[in-house]
């Protein structure tokens, strides 16, 4: 794998950042997620995860997150 011995930093613990983190983690990639806000109400959040079938939902499925998604939204 291309990222086998690499360390990856993901900036932002929103839906997109956490979905990416989960997907990389499942592939055995060493990741660290950074989030500066201690409360989601502090400021307007950044970009959202696109939930079209071929993009966001595909990413959630690949990360094994569909059950969590269904239970929370």
HUGI-V237849 format. One line per field, one symbol per residue. burial: # if it has 9 or more other C-alpha atoms within 8 Angstrom, else .. A space follows every 50 residues. Layout:
burial->???
This chain:
burial->......#..#.###.##########...######................ ....#######.#.##..#....
